[in-house]
Amino acid sequence: MNILFYLTPKANCELLYDDESVREALERMELSGFMALPIVNQADGRYRGTLTEGDLLWGMKNVCGMDLKEAELHNIMEITHSRDNRPVTVTTDVRDLLQMVLVQNFVPVVDDRGTFIGIVTRRTVLREYLKTLGIEA
């Protein structure tokens, strides 16, 4: 089976751009309801990493002094990312993808140039395997 079968395209993903402020990231993450979001360069579309709620918490403390006004002045790339989700390409073997969804809630998918094209979520993979087993999720 091909990774594209599981893909949520970029157009349907919640994501952050690497030129956003810490405050913008806080607001976007709150609205999305997700605990982690991919970061993409707005100019060239390259995947830059993953920002988690914990990263934002420590960033607010260590970079912004817990001040929302200060958070408007700092870029999200100034925050230490505790774990950047490793991306895969469309040619990655599905077995390798399965190994990755064991430890990542989502797996970023990039093309051959490193351009972000979407994500594969753990939920999507599990739903498809449940369907295969005849169990509706």
C-alpha atoms as one frame of an Amber mdcrd trajectory, in Angstrom:
protein
   0.000   0.000   0.000   1.155   3.552  -0.788   1.663   6.281   1.830  -0.503
   8.638  -0.235  -3.481   6.454   0.681  -3.172   7.751   4.273  -2.238  11.356
   3.427  -4.083  14.383   4.732  -3.100  17.005   2.114  -1.449  20.265   3.163
  -4.605  22.196   2.227  -6.506  20.258   4.922  -3.819  20.493   7.627  -3.528
  22.867  10.517   0.026  24.190  10.442   2.269  27.022  11.532   4.543  29.148
   9.382   8.116  29.701  10.520   7.717  33.497  10.425   4.888  33.544  12.989
   5.230  34.989  16.450   4.942  32.951  19.614   1.619  34.641  20.344   0.245
  33.759  16.896   1.307  30.150  17.457  -0.385  30.068  20.865  -3.631  31.358
  19.380  -3.527  29.050  16.368  -2.802  26.005  18.524  -5.619  26.910  20.910
  -8.097  27.280  18.041  -7.008  24.062  16.357  -7.256  21.942  19.502  -4.121
  20.017  18.511  -1.215  19.457  20.884   1.415  19.649  18.132   1.545  21.297
  14.709   3.980  21.108  11.805   6.003  24.226  10.979   6.422  25.144   7.314
   8.392  27.880   5.573   5.812  30.119   3.908   8.074  31.135   1.029   9.295
  27.752  -0.206   6.948  25.312   1.574   9.751  23.353   3.245   9.018  21.444
   6.452  10.882  23.125   9.349   9.868  21.090  12.386   7.120  20.499  14.929
   5.915  22.779  17.694   4.190  21.248  20.726   2.171  22.754  23.548   5.056
  21.972  25.892   7.477  23.803  23.597   5.190  26.828  23.732   4.917  26.653
  27.518   8.683  26.566  28.000   9.147  29.163  25.261   6.745  31.510  27.009
   8.708  31.060  30.226  12.263  31.094  28.888  12.012  33.374  25.845   9.047
  35.634  26.590   9.089  35.892  30.387   5.435  34.741  30.513   4.418  38.057
  28.877   1.923  37.932  25.975   3.098  41.319  24.675   6.652  39.965  24.600
   5.359  36.843  22.807   4.350  39.080  19.889   8.008  40.075  19.455   9.520
  36.588  19.353   9.463  34.144  16.466   8.471  30.513  16.977  11.814  29.398
  15.586  13.468  30.954  18.680  11.766  28.303  20.803  13.541  25.012  21.399
  11.588  22.172  19.803  11.609  19.179  22.126  11.066  16.739  19.272  10.673
  17.482  15.621   8.564  14.811  13.969  10.711  13.120  11.349   9.279  13.510
   7.855   8.904  10.794   5.246   8.631  10.915   1.476   5.917   9.360  -0.663
   8.319   6.546  -1.519   8.822   5.524   2.119   7.836   1.935   2.790   4.533
   1.595   4.663   6.239  -0.653   7.250   8.606   2.223   8.071   5.622   4.578
   8.305   3.952   2.232  10.791   7.088   2.264  12.952   6.969   6.054  12.959
   3.288   6.367  13.921   4.069   4.280  16.983   6.083   7.196  18.383   4.633
  10.236  16.568   0.993  11.382  16.531   1.522  12.537  12.985   4.181  12.004
  10.358   4.969  14.920   8.030   5.222  13.971   4.358   7.551  15.879   2.043
   8.362  15.617  -1.639  11.857  15.005  -3.039  12.777  18.680  -2.506  11.694
  18.702   1.145   8.483  20.590   0.413   5.708  19.797   2.875   2.778  18.082
   1.144   0.741  16.881   4.128   0.646  14.558   7.113  -0.240  10.998   7.972
  -1.953  10.768  11.344  -1.892   7.833  13.709  -5.691   7.985  13.762  -5.952
   7.575   9.981  -3.626   4.572   9.961  -5.476   2.879  12.825  -8.875   3.499
  11.211  -7.743   1.900   7.965  -6.387  -1.163   9.728  -9.579  -1.496  11.770
 -11.574  -1.422   8.510  -9.293  -4.135   7.132 -10.115  -6.247  10.180 -13.842
  -5.621   9.683 -14.095  -3.388  12.747 -15.752  -0.026  12.213 -14.192   2.831
  14.144
